[in-house]
Amino acid sequence: MNFTAVIEHCKETGLYVGYVPGFKGAHSQGDSLDELHKNLQEVITMLLEEGAPDLESEFIGTQQVAVL
């Protein structure tokens, strides 16, 4: 199974933070993108042991918004 994760970099902590939109509990963090990826794989695997997720929403994409 493949899931799309949203990833952000926290300037305050220096950590990479990621979550799967609509998948309750599917979030993690890491010092590097590789560590975050590994951590997300682990948490998603754990959550899937409880059964297939009932996703509350679906990731569509991003948009640039210009403000004048």
PDB file of N, CA, C and O in Angstrom:
ATOM      1  N   MET A   1       0.843  -1.177   0.000  1.00  0.00           N
ATOM      2  CA  MET A   1       0.000   0.000   0.000  1.00  0.00           C
ATOM      3  C   MET A   1       0.890   1.243   0.000  1.00  0.00           C
ATOM      4  O   MET A   1       1.970   1.258   0.590  1.00  0.00           O
ATOM      5  N   ASN A   2       0.414   2.257  -0.663  1.00  0.00           N
ATOM      6  CA  ASN A   2       1.134   3.533  -0.696  1.00  0.00           C
ATOM      7  C   ASN A   2       0.264   4.629  -0.102  1.00  0.00           C
ATOM      8  O   ASN A   2      -0.941   4.685  -0.349  1.00  0.00           O
ATOM      9  N   PHE A   3       0.879   5.489   0.674  1.00  0.00           N
ATOM     10  CA  PHE A   3       0.196   6.628   1.277  1.00  0.00           C
ATOM     11  C   PHE A   3       1.004   7.884   0.990  1.00  0.00           C
ATOM     12  O   PHE A   3       2.229   7.827   0.876  1.00  0.00           O
ATOM     13  N   THR A   4       0.334   8.999   0.875  1.00  0.00           N
ATOM     14  CA  THR A   4       1.001  10.284   0.681  1.00  0.00           C
ATOM     15  C   THR A   4       1.116  10.979   2.025  1.00  0.00           C
ATOM     16  O   THR A   4       0.123  11.164   2.727  1.00  0.00           O
ATOM     17  N   ALA A   5       2.329  11.360   2.375  1.00  0.00           N
ATOM     18  CA  ALA A   5       2.562  12.063   3.636  1.00  0.00           C
ATOM     19  C   ALA A   5       2.876  13.532   3.351  1.00  0.00           C
ATOM     20  O   ALA A   5       3.563  13.861   2.384  1.00  0.00           O
ATOM     21  N   VAL A   6       2.369  14.387   4.198  1.00  0.00           N
ATOM     22  CA  VAL A   6       2.705  15.812   4.167  1.00  0.00           C
ATOM     23  C   VAL A   6       3.876  15.990   5.119  1.00  0.00           C
ATOM     24  O   VAL A   6       3.836  15.528   6.259  1.00  0.00           O
ATOM     25  N   ILE A   7       4.922  16.665   4.647  1.00  0.00           N
ATOM     26  CA  ILE A   7       6.129  16.824   5.459  1.00  0.00           C
ATOM     27  C   ILE A   7       6.445  18.297   5.631  1.00  0.00           C
ATOM     28  O   ILE A   7       6.403  19.075   4.678  1.00  0.00           O
ATOM     29  N   GLU A   8       6.758  18.662   6.850  1.00  0.00           N
ATOM     30  CA  GLU A   8       7.141  20.034   7.182  1.00  0.00           C
ATOM     31  C   GLU A   8       8.443  19.998   7.979  1.00  0.00           C
ATOM     32  O   GLU A   8       8.771  18.990   8.604  1.00  0.00           O
ATOM     33  N   HIS A   9       9.168  21.093   7.950  1.00  0.00           N
ATOM     34  CA  HIS A   9      10.394  21.211   8.738  1.00  0.00           C
ATOM     35  C   HIS A   9      10.154  22.276   9.801  1.00  0.00           C
ATOM     36  O   HIS A   9       9.866  23.429   9.478  1.00  0.00           O
ATOM     37  N   CYS A  10      10.274  21.890  11.067  1.00  0.00           N
ATOM     38  CA  CYS A  10      10.052  22.814  12.171  1.00  0.00           C
ATOM     39  C   CYS A  10      11.334  23.596  12.441  1.00  0.00           C
ATOM     40  O   CYS A  10      12.347  23.015  12.831  1.00  0.00           O
ATOM     41  N   LYS A  11      11.294  24.896  12.237  1.00  0.00           N
ATOM     42  CA  LYS A  11      12.481  25.724  12.466  1.00  0.00           C
ATOM     43  C   LYS A  11      12.855  25.773  13.942  1.00  0.00           C
ATOM     44  O   LYS A  11      14.028  25.906  14.290  1.00  0.00           O
ATOM     45  N   GLU A  12      11.856  25.664  14.801  1.00  0.00           N
ATOM     46  CA  GLU A  12      12.103  25.755  16.243  1.00  0.00           C
ATOM     47  C   GLU A  12      12.866  24.538  16.771  1.00  0.00           C
ATOM     48  O   GLU A  12      13.808  24.686  17.550  1.00  0.00           O
ATOM     49  N   THR A  13      12.462  23.339  16.350  1.00  0.00           N
ATOM     50  CA  THR A  13      13.090  22.117  16.867  1.00  0.00           C
ATOM     51  C   THR A  13      14.106  21.519  15.902  1.00  0.00           C
ATOM     52  O   THR A  13      14.943  20.711  16.306  1.00  0.00           O
ATOM     53  N   GLY A  14      14.040  21.910  14.627  1.00  0.00           N
ATOM     54  CA  GLY A  14      14.922  21.345  13.622  1.00  0.00           C
ATOM     55  C   GLY A  14      14.466  19.977  13.124  1.00  0.00           C
ATOM     56  O   GLY A  14      15.151  19.350  12.316  1.00  0.00           O
ATOM     57  N   LEU A  15      13.319  19.516  13.601  1.00  0.00           N
ATOM     58  CA  LEU A  15      12.814  18.197  13.224  1.00  0.00           C
ATOM     59  C   LEU A  15      11.964  18.265  11.957  1.00  0.00           C
ATOM     60  O   LEU A  15      11.348  19.287  11.654  1.00  0.00           O
ATOM     61  N   TYR A  16      11.948  17.152  11.227  1.00  0.00           N
ATOM     62  CA  TYR A  16      11.022  16.973  10.120  1.00  0.00           C
ATOM     63  C   TYR A  16       9.790  16.283  10.700  1.00  0.00           C
ATOM     64  O   TYR A  16       9.905  15.300  11.432  1.00  0.00           O
ATOM     65  N   VAL A  17       8.620  16.803  10.369  1.00  0.00           N
ATOM     66  CA  VAL A  17       7.366  16.287  10.893  1.00  0.00           C
ATOM     67  C   VAL A  17       6.511  15.862   9.712  1.00  0.00           C
ATOM     68  O   VAL A  17       6.387  16.600   8.735  1.00  0.00           O
ATOM     69  N   GLY A  18       5.923  14.681   9.796  1.00  0.00           N
ATOM     70  CA  GLY A  18       5.106  14.191   8.696  1.00  0.00           C
ATOM     71  C   GLY A  18       3.830  13.546   9.190  1.00  0.00           C
ATOM     72  O   GLY A  18       3.775  12.998  10.291  1.00  0.00           O
ATOM     73  N   TYR A  19       2.800  13.621   8.354  1.00  0.00           N
ATOM     74  CA  TYR A  19       1.534  12.969   8.671  1.00  0.00           C
ATOM     75  C   TYR A  19       0.831  12.588   7.371  1.00  0.00           C
ATOM     76  O   TYR A  19       1.056  13.191   6.322  1.00  0.00           O
ATOM     77  N   VAL A  20      -0.020  11.577   7.468  1.00  0.00           N
ATOM     78  CA  VAL A  20      -0.824  11.151   6.332  1.00  0.00           C
ATOM     79  C   VAL A  20      -2.215  11.764   6.515  1.00  0.00           C
ATOM     80  O   VAL A  20      -2.926  11.407   7.455  1.00  0.00           O
ATOM     81  N   PRO A  21      -2.609  12.678   5.631  1.00  0.00           N
ATOM     82  CA  PRO A  21      -3.914  13.323   5.772  1.00  0.00           C
ATOM     83  C   PRO A  21      -5.050  12.300   5.839  1.00  0.00           C
ATOM     84  O   PRO A  21      -5.132  11.383   5.023  1.00  0.00           O
ATOM     85  N   GLY A  22      -5.913  12.481   6.824  1.00  0.00           N
ATOM     86  CA  GLY A  22      -7.088  11.639   6.968  1.00  0.00           C
ATOM     87  C   GLY A  22      -6.864  10.302   7.645  1.00  0.00           C
ATOM     88  O   GLY A  22      -7.828   9.576   7.891  1.00  0.00           O
ATOM     89  N   PHE A  23      -5.617   9.950   7.957  1.00  0.00           N
ATOM     90  CA  PHE A  23      -5.294   8.654   8.564  1.00  0.00           C
ATOM     91  C   PHE A  23      -4.973   8.912  10.031  1.00  0.00           C
ATOM     92  O   PHE A  23      -3.850   9.285  10.372  1.00  0.00           O
ATOM     93  N   LYS A  24      -5.966   8.712  10.897  1.00  0.00           N
ATOM     94  CA  LYS A  24      -5.789   8.981  12.329  1.00  0.00           C
ATOM     95  C   LYS A  24      -4.580   8.254  12.893  1.00  0.00           C
ATOM     96  O   LYS A  24      -4.430   7.045  12.715  1.00  0.00           O
ATOM     97  N   GLY A  25      -3.721   8.999  13.573  1.00  0.00           N
ATOM     98  CA  GLY A  25      -2.559   8.425  14.232  1.00  0.00           C
ATOM     99  C   GLY A  25      -1.331   8.256  13.346  1.00  0.00           C
ATOM    100  O   GLY A  25      -0.256   7.913  13.839  1.00  0.00           O
ATOM    101  N   ALA A  26      -1.479   8.494  12.039  1.00  0.00           N
ATOM    102  CA  ALA A  26      -0.355   8.294  11.112  1.00  0.00           C
ATOM    103  C   ALA A  26       0.475   9.569  11.024  1.00  0.00           C
ATOM    104  O   ALA A  26       0.382  10.326  10.058  1.00  0.00           O
ATOM    105  N   HIS A  27       1.285   9.788  12.053  1.00  0.00           N
ATOM    106  CA  HIS A  27       2.160  10.956  12.094  1.00  0.00           C
ATOM    107  C   HIS A  27       3.425  10.592  12.860  1.00  0.00           C
ATOM    108  O   HIS A  27       3.416   9.716  13.725  1.00  0.00           O
ATOM    109  N   SER A  28       4.503  11.277  12.527  1.00  0.00           N
ATOM    110  CA  SER A  28       5.770  11.014  13.203  1.00  0.00           C
ATOM    111  C   SER A  28       6.717  12.182  12.960  1.00  0.00           C
ATOM    112  O   SER A  28       6.349  13.183  12.345  1.00  0.00           O
ATOM    113  N   GLN A  29       7.939  12.036  13.453  1.00  0.00           N
ATOM    114  CA  GLN A  29       8.958  13.056  13.263  1.00  0.00           C
ATOM    115  C   GLN A  29      10.320  12.384  13.198  1.00  0.00           C
ATOM    116  O   GLN A  29      10.467  11.212  13.544  1.00  0.00           O
ATOM    117  N   GLY A  30      11.317  13.147  12.749  1.00  0.00           N
ATOM    118  CA  GLY A  30      12.669  12.613  12.673  1.00  0.00           C
ATOM    119  C   GLY A  30      13.684  13.719  12.475  1.00  0.00           C
ATOM    120  O   GLY A  30      13.345  14.821  12.043  1.00  0.00           O
ATOM    121  N   ASP A  31      14.930  13.416  12.796  1.00  0.00           N
ATOM    122  CA  ASP A  31      16.020  14.383  12.629  1.00  0.00           C
ATOM    123  C   ASP A  31      16.386  14.591  11.164  1.00  0.00           C
ATOM    124  O   ASP A  31      16.938  15.628  10.797  1.00  0.00           O
ATOM    125  N   SER A  32      16.076  13.596  10.325  1.00  0.00           N
ATOM    126  CA  SER A  32      16.374  13.680   8.888  1.00  0.00           C
ATOM    127  C   SER A  32      15.163  13.158   8.117  1.00  0.00           C
ATOM    128  O   SER A  32      14.265  12.544   8.692  1.00  0.00           O
ATOM    129  N   LEU A  33      15.153  13.411   6.817  1.00  0.00           N
ATOM    130  CA  LEU A  33      14.061  12.900   5.991  1.00  0.00           C
ATOM    131  C   LEU A  33      14.066  11.375   5.967  1.00  0.00           C
ATOM    132  O   LEU A  33      13.006  10.749   5.954  1.00  0.00           O
ATOM    133  N   ASP A  34      15.252  10.777   5.961  1.00  0.00           N
ATOM    134  CA  ASP A  34      15.344   9.312   5.984  1.00  0.00           C
ATOM    135  C   ASP A  34      14.771   8.742   7.278  1.00  0.00           C
ATOM    136  O   ASP A  34      14.042   7.751   7.261  1.00  0.00           O
ATOM    137  N   GLU A  35      15.108   9.378   8.400  1.00  0.00           N
ATOM    138  CA  GLU A  35      14.590   8.913   9.689  1.00  0.00           C
ATOM    139  C   GLU A  35      13.075   9.086   9.748  1.00  0.00           C
ATOM    140  O   GLU A  35      12.365   8.203  10.230  1.00  0.00           O
ATOM    141  N   LEU A  36      12.586  10.213   9.262  1.00  0.00           N
ATOM    142  CA  LEU A  36      11.136  10.446   9.242  1.00  0.00           C
ATOM    143  C   LEU A  36      10.450   9.375   8.399  1.00  0.00           C
ATOM    144  O   LEU A  36       9.423   8.833   8.807  1.00  0.00           O
ATOM    145  N   HIS A  37      11.001   9.068   7.235  1.00  0.00           N
ATOM    146  CA  HIS A  37      10.419   8.056   6.353  1.00  0.00           C
ATOM    147  C   HIS A  37      10.322   6.705   7.070  1.00  0.00           C
ATOM    148  O   HIS A  37       9.285   6.043   7.024  1.00  0.00           O
ATOM    149  N   LYS A  38      11.401   6.310   7.724  1.00  0.00           N
ATOM    150  CA  LYS A  38      11.430   5.050   8.478  1.00  0.00           C
ATOM    151  C   LYS A  38      10.393   5.069   9.594  1.00  0.00           C
ATOM    152  O   LYS A  38       9.677   4.088   9.798  1.00  0.00           O
ATOM    153  N   ASN A  39      10.312   6.181  10.315  1.00  0.00           N
ATOM    154  CA  ASN A  39       9.358   6.290  11.414  1.00  0.00           C
ATOM    155  C   ASN A  39       7.912   6.247  10.923  1.00  0.00           C
ATOM    156  O   ASN A  39       7.055   5.636  11.562  1.00  0.00           O
ATOM    157  N   LEU A  40       7.639   6.894   9.789  1.00  0.00           N
ATOM    158  CA  LEU A  40       6.287   6.850   9.228  1.00  0.00           C
ATOM    159  C   LEU A  40       5.937   5.429   8.783  1.00  0.00           C
ATOM    160  O   LEU A  40       4.813   4.975   8.995  1.00  0.00           O
ATOM    161  N   GLN A  41       6.893   4.723   8.166  1.00  0.00           N
ATOM    162  CA  GLN A  41       6.648   3.334   7.772  1.00  0.00           C
ATOM    163  C   GLN A  41       6.280   2.489   8.994  1.00  0.00           C
ATOM    164  O   GLN A  41       5.353   1.680   8.940  1.00  0.00           O
ATOM    165  N   GLU A  42       7.003   2.680  10.081  1.00  0.00           N
ATOM    166  CA  GLU A  42       6.751   1.897  11.297  1.00  0.00           C
ATOM    167  C   GLU A  42       5.371   2.182  11.870  1.00  0.00           C
ATOM    168  O   GLU A  42       4.643   1.255  12.224  1.00  0.00           O
ATOM    169  N   VAL A  43       5.004   3.454  11.963  1.00  0.00           N
ATOM    170  CA  VAL A  43       3.716   3.786  12.572  1.00  0.00           C
ATOM    171  C   VAL A  43       2.565   3.346  11.664  1.00  0.00           C
ATOM    172  O   VAL A  43       1.536   2.886  12.159  1.00  0.00           O
ATOM    173  N   ILE A  44       2.720   3.480  10.349  1.00  0.00           N
ATOM    174  CA  ILE A  44       1.662   3.042   9.435  1.00  0.00           C
ATOM    175  C   ILE A  44       1.515   1.525   9.493  1.00  0.00           C
ATOM    176  O   ILE A  44       0.393   1.017   9.503  1.00  0.00           O
ATOM    177  N   THR A  45       2.619   0.800   9.532  1.00  0.00           N
ATOM    178  CA  THR A  45       2.572  -0.657   9.649  1.00  0.00           C
ATOM    179  C   THR A  45       1.835  -1.067  10.917  1.00  0.00           C
ATOM    180  O   THR A  45       0.997  -1.968  10.892  1.00  0.00           O
ATOM    181  N   MET A  46       2.145  -0.406  12.019  1.00  0.00           N
ATOM    182  CA  MET A  46       1.490  -0.693  13.292  1.00  0.00           C
ATOM    183  C   MET A  46      -0.020  -0.428  13.195  1.00  0.00           C
ATOM    184  O   MET A  46      -0.829  -1.237  13.650  1.00  0.00           O
ATOM    185  N   LEU A  47      -0.388   0.713  12.599  1.00  0.00           N
ATOM    186  CA  LEU A  47      -1.804   1.051  12.480  1.00  0.00           C
ATOM    187  C   LEU A  47      -2.545   0.081  11.569  1.00  0.00           C
ATOM    188  O   LEU A  47      -3.713  -0.224  11.811  1.00  0.00           O
ATOM    189  N   LEU A  48      -1.881  -0.408  10.527  1.00  0.00           N
ATOM    190  CA  LEU A  48      -2.524  -1.344   9.605  1.00  0.00           C
ATOM    191  C   LEU A  48      -2.779  -2.702  10.243  1.00  0.00           C
ATOM    192  O   LEU A  48      -3.619  -3.462   9.760  1.00  0.00           O
ATOM    193  N   GLU A  49      -2.065  -3.017  11.323  1.00  0.00           N
ATOM    194  CA  GLU A  49      -2.309  -4.269  12.042  1.00  0.00           C
ATOM    195  C   GLU A  49      -3.715  -4.287  12.637  1.00  0.00           C
ATOM    196  O   GLU A  49      -4.274  -5.352  12.897  1.00  0.00           O
ATOM    197  N   GLU A  50      -4.285  -3.091  12.849  1.00  0.00           N
ATOM    198  CA  GLU A  50      -5.640  -2.969  13.383  1.00  0.00           C
ATOM    199  C   GLU A  50      -6.687  -3.075  12.278  1.00  0.00           C
ATOM    200  O   GLU A  50      -7.885  -3.055  12.559  1.00  0.00           O
ATOM    201  N   GLY A  51      -6.250  -3.189  11.030  1.00  0.00           N
ATOM    202  CA  GLY A  51      -7.159  -3.286   9.889  1.00  0.00           C
ATOM    203  C   GLY A  51      -6.934  -2.137   8.927  1.00  0.00           C
ATOM    204  O   GLY A  51      -6.213  -1.186   9.227  1.00  0.00           O
ATOM    205  N   ALA A  52      -7.564  -2.240   7.767  1.00  0.00           N
ATOM    206  CA  ALA A  52      -7.434  -1.198   6.740  1.00  0.00           C
ATOM    207  C   ALA A  52      -8.003   0.118   7.274  1.00  0.00           C
ATOM    208  O   ALA A  52      -9.033   0.127   7.948  1.00  0.00           O
ATOM    209  N   PRO A  53      -7.330   1.223   6.970  1.00  0.00           N
ATOM    210  CA  PRO A  53      -7.803   2.516   7.492  1.00  0.00           C
ATOM    211  C   PRO A  53      -9.062   2.990   6.779  1.00  0.00           C
ATOM    212  O   PRO A  53      -9.257   2.732   5.591  1.00  0.00           O
ATOM    213  N   ASP A  54      -9.902   3.678   7.518  1.00  0.00           N
ATOM    214  CA  ASP A  54     -11.052   4.368   6.945  1.00  0.00           C
ATOM    215  C   ASP A  54     -10.630   5.827   6.862  1.00  0.00           C
ATOM    216  O   ASP A  54     -10.878   6.601   7.786  1.00  0.00           O
ATOM    217  N   LEU A  55      -9.991   6.205   5.753  1.00  0.00           N
ATOM    218  CA  LEU A  55      -9.433   7.549   5.619  1.00  0.00           C
ATOM    219  C   LEU A  55     -10.521   8.601   5.692  1.00  0.00           C
ATOM    220  O   LEU A  55     -11.537   8.518   5.002  1.00  0.00           O
ATOM    221  N   GLU A  56     -10.292   9.593   6.542  1.00  0.00           N
ATOM    222  CA  GLU A  56     -11.258  10.672   6.744  1.00  0.00           C
ATOM    223  C   GLU A  56     -11.195  11.712   5.641  1.00  0.00           C
ATOM    224  O   GLU A  56     -12.152  12.460   5.437  1.00  0.00           O
ATOM    225  N   SER A  57     -10.076  11.768   4.927  1.00  0.00           N
ATOM    226  CA  SER A  57      -9.909  12.713   3.826  1.00  0.00           C
ATOM    227  C   SER A  57      -8.868  12.159   2.866  1.00  0.00           C
ATOM    228  O   SER A  57      -8.201  11.169   3.167  1.00  0.00           O
ATOM    229  N   GLU A  58      -8.734  12.793   1.724  1.00  0.00           N
ATOM    230  CA  GLU A  58      -7.783  12.347   0.702  1.00  0.00           C
ATOM    231  C   GLU A  58      -6.905  13.517   0.301  1.00  0.00           C
ATOM    232  O   GLU A  58      -7.404  14.604   0.010  1.00  0.00           O
ATOM    233  N   PHE A  59      -5.586  13.296   0.285  1.00  0.00           N
ATOM    234  CA  PHE A  59      -4.657  14.330  -0.134  1.00  0.00           C
ATOM    235  C   PHE A  59      -4.853  14.599  -1.623  1.00  0.00           C
ATOM    236  O   PHE A  59      -4.843  13.673  -2.434  1.00  0.00           O
ATOM    237  N   ILE A  60      -5.031  15.864  -1.976  1.00  0.00           N
ATOM    238  CA  ILE A  60      -5.243  16.246  -3.361  1.00  0.00           C
ATOM    239  C   ILE A  60      -4.016  16.927  -3.944  1.00  0.00           C
ATOM    240  O   ILE A  60      -3.617  16.618  -5.067  1.00  0.00           O
ATOM    241  N   GLY A  61      -3.419  17.830  -3.216  1.00  0.00           N
ATOM    242  CA  GLY A  61      -2.246  18.538  -3.722  1.00  0.00           C
ATOM    243  C   GLY A  61      -2.002  19.819  -2.958  1.00  0.00           C
ATOM    244  O   GLY A  61      -2.560  20.036  -1.882  1.00  0.00           O
ATOM    245  N   THR A  62      -1.178  20.650  -3.517  1.00  0.00           N
ATOM    246  CA  THR A  62      -0.882  21.950  -2.910  1.00  0.00           C
ATOM    247  C   THR A  62      -1.227  23.041  -3.902  1.00  0.00           C
ATOM    248  O   THR A  62      -1.366  22.790  -5.099  1.00  0.00           O
ATOM    249  N   GLN A  63      -1.362  24.243  -3.399  1.00  0.00           N
ATOM    250  CA  GLN A  63      -1.639  25.412  -4.229  1.00  0.00           C
ATOM    251  C   GLN A  63      -0.807  26.576  -3.751  1.00  0.00           C
ATOM    252  O   GLN A  63      -0.608  26.755  -2.550  1.00  0.00           O
ATOM    253  N   GLN A  64      -0.324  27.363  -4.683  1.00  0.00           N
ATOM    254  CA  GLN A  64       0.321  28.618  -4.354  1.00  0.00           C
ATOM    255  C   GLN A  64      -0.770  29.694  -4.341  1.00  0.00           C
ATOM    256  O   GLN A  64      -1.578  29.775  -5.266  1.00  0.00           O
ATOM    257  N   VAL A  65      -0.788  30.494  -3.316  1.00  0.00           N
ATOM    258  CA  VAL A  65      -1.797  31.549  -3.197  1.00  0.00           C
ATOM    259  C   VAL A  65      -1.077  32.885  -3.109  1.00  0.00           C
ATOM    260  O   VAL A  65      -0.303  33.122  -2.182  1.00  0.00           O
ATOM    261  N   ALA A  66      -1.333  33.753  -4.074  1.00  0.00           N
ATOM    262  CA  ALA A  66      -0.728  35.083  -4.083  1.00  0.00           C
ATOM    263  C   ALA A  66      -1.632  36.046  -3.339  1.00  0.00           C
ATOM    264  O   ALA A  66      -2.843  36.079  -3.562  1.00  0.00           O
ATOM    265  N   VAL A  67      -1.036  36.825  -2.456  1.00  0.00           N
ATOM    266  CA  VAL A  67      -1.786  37.829  -1.712  1.00  0.00           C
ATOM    267  C   VAL A  67      -1.203  39.190  -2.073  1.00  0.00           C
ATOM    268  O   VAL A  67      -0.008  39.427  -1.900  1.00  0.00           O
ATOM    269  N   LEU A  68      -2.045  40.073  -2.570  1.00  0.00           N
ATOM    270  CA  LEU A  68      -1.588  41.389  -3.007  1.00  0.00           C
ATOM    271  C   LEU A  68      -1.681  42.403  -1.906  1.00  0.00           C
ATOM    272  O   LEU A  68      -1.333  43.567  -2.108  1.00  0.00           O
TER     273      LEU A  68
END
